[in-house]
Amino acid sequence: MAGKEDFQIVLPFDFDYYLPKNLKEAVELYRYLDQQGKQPMFFSGGTELITLGRIDLAYTEAVIDIKEIAECQMIQFSDHQLLIGSAVTLTQLEEANPFPLLTSVSSEVADHTARGKITLGGNICAQIFYREAVLPFLLADSELIIAGPEGLKTIQINEIFQEQLRLKKGELLVQTSTDKRFIEAPFYAVKRRQQWDTGYPLITLAALKMGQELRVAISGLCPFPFRSPEVETYLNRWGQAAETRVDNALSALPKPILEDVEGSADYRLFVLRHLLVDALSALERAGA
Ligand SMILES: Cc1cc2nc3c(=O)[nH]c(=O)nc-3n(C[C@H](O)[C@H](O)[C@H](O)COP(=O)(O)OP(=O)(O)OC[C@H]3O[C@@H](n4cnc5c(N)ncnc54)[C@H](O)[C@@H]3O)c2cc1C
């Protein structure tokens, strides 16, 4: 991961750098620095501060680097839960591979060099809206462990992640906790880009099958990643033809559909339609 020196070379502003050793210290530092008017920022891989800071879309006078906090660094199975710390890099996840669907999605984020710096928490909490690494956790009804001024709390991801992670001021994501049943379930994941082999998605689709229930989560279609119960209801009408289920599901998508340099809204819908038909076919018999 990067240190302060890497940022001072490229950023047009200076900031104080803190490296707390535990969660209590991190939370107290945030409160103190906020009271001083320093606009503090928790910081994990730090790549977003470089990307957005140099074009005036991010600013801080104090960063609180969480990478030395033990809870934020762990990958551990405990009972039936997999705990992953928010400061674990995407490369570490790929190498340890504790959650194959997560590996499949996160190993397509950015390029190899950037994945050595980008962290799970940084991607889930990112301002850059693709946040692809959140998709497996939305599908797995994972829980998030969050530290803040009131201590630690555990909350179901689908309650607190609505388009983005709805953290309160001074809170930080510590870990994800995922039940092993979801980790072992059949899955399908694919990323389509408009150009090049690396970079932002045109569409990323992740799907998981629990028993007879298909779940899907999507990034790149809207200016936020999402999982939609309405879309899943249509896709799960197994008695109907796949194309009918997919067309009905497309009618229930959230809005707006992105229209940008990566692709038009119509093109994105065209690609998604094919990916959903492929996902249904790939998972039709799985878990039966
Ligand atoms: C070259 C490049 C290519 C990219 N390609 C993709 C892509 O294909 N798909 C994709 O989804 N994203 C992509 N991104 C976006 C990237 O994943 C995000 O910018 C991500 O935030 C970077 O992770 P980081 O660990 O460096 O985050 P940081 O820069 O450390 O933090 C990002 C934001 O999250 C906050 N934050 C970090 N950790 C925590 C925490 N534990 N609790 C609370 N808040 C926290 C920070 O305060 C900051 O606001 C790309 C970025 C780069 C630089």
Ligand as a Chemical Component Dictionary entry (heavy atoms), coordinates in Angstrom:
data_LIG
# 
_chem_comp.id                   LIG 
_chem_comp.type                 NON-POLYMER 
_chem_comp.pdbx_formal_charge   0 
_chem_comp.three_letter_code    LIG 
# 
loop_
_chem_comp_atom.comp_id 
_chem_comp_atom.atom_id 
_chem_comp_atom.alt_atom_id 
_chem_comp_atom.type_symbol 
_chem_comp_atom.charge 
_chem_comp_atom.model_Cartn_x 
_chem_comp_atom.model_Cartn_y 
_chem_comp_atom.model_Cartn_z 
_chem_comp_atom.pdbx_ordinal 
LIG C1  C1  C 0 -6.635  2.760  -12.000 1  
LIG C2  C2  C 0 -7.960  2.552  -11.336 2  
LIG C3  C3  C 0 -8.904  1.725  -11.932 3  
LIG C4  C4  C 0 -10.121 1.475  -11.287 4  
LIG N1  N1  N 0 -10.992 0.580  -11.845 5  
LIG C5  C5  C 0 -12.097 0.228  -11.146 6  
LIG C6  C6  C 0 -12.952 -0.806 -11.614 7  
LIG O1  O1  O 0 -12.730 -1.403 -12.672 8  
LIG N2  N2  N 0 -14.041 -1.113 -10.856 9  
LIG C7  C7  C 0 -14.306 -0.488 -9.660  10 
LIG O2  O2  O 0 -15.276 -0.858 -8.976  11 
LIG N3  N3  N 0 -13.533 0.498  -9.213  12 
LIG C8  C8  C 0 -12.439 0.871  -9.913  13 
LIG N4  N4  N 0 -11.627 1.851  -9.447  14 
LIG C9  C9  C 0 -12.082 2.597  -8.263  15 
LIG C10 C10 C 0 -11.449 2.093  -6.992  16 
LIG O3  O3  O 0 -11.805 0.765  -6.724  17 
LIG C11 C11 C 0 -11.936 2.997  -5.873  18 
LIG O4  O4  O 0 -11.478 4.298  -6.133  19 
LIG C12 C12 C 0 -11.500 2.557  -4.501  20 
LIG O5  O5  O 0 -11.939 3.513  -3.580  21 
LIG C13 C13 C 0 -10.046 2.511  -4.285  22 
LIG O6  O6  O 0 -9.746  1.783  -3.105  23 
LIG P1  P1  P 0 -8.719  2.359  -2.058  24 
LIG O7  O7  O 0 -8.509  1.272  -1.085  25 
LIG O8  O8  O 0 -7.524  2.912  -2.738  26 
LIG O9  O9  O 0 -9.622  3.508  -1.435  27 
LIG P2  P2  P 0 -9.196  4.825  -0.648  28 
LIG O10 O10 O 0 -8.682  5.831  -1.628  29 
LIG O11 O11 O 0 -8.339  4.523  0.522   30 
LIG O12 O12 O 0 -10.614 5.264  -0.092  31 
LIG C14 C14 C 0 -11.685 5.539  -0.986  32 
LIG C15 C15 C 0 -12.838 6.178  -0.220  33 
LIG O13 O13 O 0 -13.365 5.242  0.723   34 
LIG C16 C16 C 0 -13.213 5.754  2.062   35 
LIG N5  N5  N 0 -12.788 4.594  2.859   36 
LIG C17 C17 C 0 -11.771 3.748  2.590   37 
LIG N6  N6  N 0 -11.758 2.737  3.487   38 
LIG C18 C18 C 0 -12.786 2.983  4.330   39 
LIG C19 C19 C 0 -13.297 2.302  5.468   40 
LIG N7  N7  N 0 -12.755 1.152  5.896   41 
LIG N8  N8  N 0 -14.374 2.810  6.107   42 
LIG C20 C20 C 0 -14.936 3.967  5.681   43 
LIG N9  N9  N 0 -14.516 4.653  4.611   44 
LIG C21 C21 C 0 -13.444 4.166  3.945   45 
LIG C22 C22 C 0 -12.169 6.837  1.990   46 
LIG O14 O14 O 0 -12.367 7.802  3.004   47 
LIG C23 C23 C 0 -12.423 7.383  0.588   48 
LIG O15 O15 O 0 -13.505 8.282  0.602   49 
LIG C24 C24 C 0 -10.419 2.119  -10.064 50 
LIG C25 C25 C 0 -9.483  2.984  -9.490  51 
LIG C26 C26 C 0 -8.258  3.190  -10.094 52 
LIG C27 C27 C 0 -7.272  4.090  -9.424  53 
# 
loop_
_chem_comp_bond.comp_id 
_chem_comp_bond.atom_id_1 
_chem_comp_bond.atom_id_2 
_chem_comp_bond.value_order 
_chem_comp_bond.pdbx_ordinal 
LIG C1  C2  SING 1  
LIG C2  C3  SING 2  
LIG C2  C26 DOUB 3  
LIG C3  C4  DOUB 4  
LIG C4  N1  SING 5  
LIG C4  C24 SING 6  
LIG N1  C5  DOUB 7  
LIG C5  C6  SING 8  
LIG C5  C8  SING 9  
LIG C6  O1  DOUB 10 
LIG C6  N2  SING 11 
LIG N2  C7  SING 12 
LIG C7  O2  DOUB 13 
LIG C7  N3  SING 14 
LIG N3  C8  DOUB 15 
LIG C8  N4  SING 16 
LIG N4  C9  SING 17 
LIG N4  C24 SING 18 
LIG C9  C10 SING 19 
LIG C10 O3  SING 20 
LIG C10 C11 SING 21 
LIG C11 O4  SING 22 
LIG C11 C12 SING 23 
LIG C12 O5  SING 24 
LIG C12 C13 SING 25 
LIG C13 O6  SING 26 
LIG O6  P1  SING 27 
LIG P1  O7  DOUB 28 
LIG P1  O8  SING 29 
LIG P1  O9  SING 30 
LIG O9  P2  SING 31 
LIG P2  O10 DOUB 32 
LIG P2  O11 SING 33 
LIG P2  O12 SING 34 
LIG O12 C14 SING 35 
LIG C14 C15 SING 36 
LIG C15 O13 SING 37 
LIG C15 C23 SING 38 
LIG O13 C16 SING 39 
LIG C16 N5  SING 40 
LIG C16 C22 SING 41 
LIG N5  C17 SING 42 
LIG N5  C21 SING 43 
LIG C17 N6  DOUB 44 
LIG N6  C18 SING 45 
LIG C18 C19 SING 46 
LIG C18 C21 DOUB 47 
LIG C19 N7  SING 48 
LIG C19 N8  DOUB 49 
LIG N8  C20 SING 50 
LIG C20 N9  DOUB 51 
LIG N9  C21 SING 52 
LIG C22 O14 SING 53 
LIG C22 C23 SING 54 
LIG C23 O15 SING 55 
LIG C24 C25 DOUB 56 
LIG C25 C26 SING 57 
LIG C26 C27 SING 58 
# 
